[in-house]
Amino acid sequence: MNTTTISQLKMNPSAVIAQAADYPVAVANRNTVTAYVVGKQLFERLTAYLEDRLDGAAVASADFSKGKDFEKVARDLGI
């Protein structure tokens, strides 16, 4: 994982953001990681992945044997 300091982030934030395009960059303060910088596309992919997992878990936990309609559950989830 790439690491930078808060001072480097302050001096050249564009470079750190560019570096974080494909993989998070850890931001350290006095040798302790205090934050991560994540690029826009990576953040959007992570968010989409988490939403898909949550939707899948909601569908898996729905009890269709008690008359729940899959189409209604899917519509409620927006899938």
Beta strands, then each sheet from edge to edge (+ up, - down):
strand 1: 2-5
strand 2: 25-29
strand 3: 32-37
sheet 1: 1+ 2+ 3-
end
